[in-house]
Amino acid sequence: KETEAKDVITITDTKCSKDGKYYYYTGTLNNDSNRTIKYIKYNIYMLNSKGKIVQSEWSNWSGTLPPGASTSIDTMIDAVSGVERYRTVIDEISYK
């Protein structure tokens, strides 16, 4: 079975806190692949108590992230009512 990018490119140590009109999302982007990353697009889904998406936002990171390296990411999201939890999904990856 071929290893897929989502298996070796991960976002960990995520935190999401509300402050006024915004949620502040932070995390760590980890490159456990054997290739250098130049771009990542990720989606953040804000979920209600039933697991339905009530707000979503996308963001990206670009630069040079060699194999085995990690970097911090952060995103501001407009606050809406009813958010109980969140989920992050990697959407696009480009390599050097």
C-alpha angles and dihedrals in degrees: 000000000000116000112243124219092244088061094059103028109068141169112218140165091043122178130179122186132173121233116172111304096355145063113220111213123193133172147147121260111212126197107202092158126102093243134078114251121219101173140019129180117195135182125218116204120197110208134198125223091279093053095253119141110250098167136011137186135178129210138169145212127212132182135079118313111173124204112290094018131117137196138188124255132192137184136181116221127191108250120240130178123262100038112148102162143350140226131203123210126185108230107177136014128187124188132206 
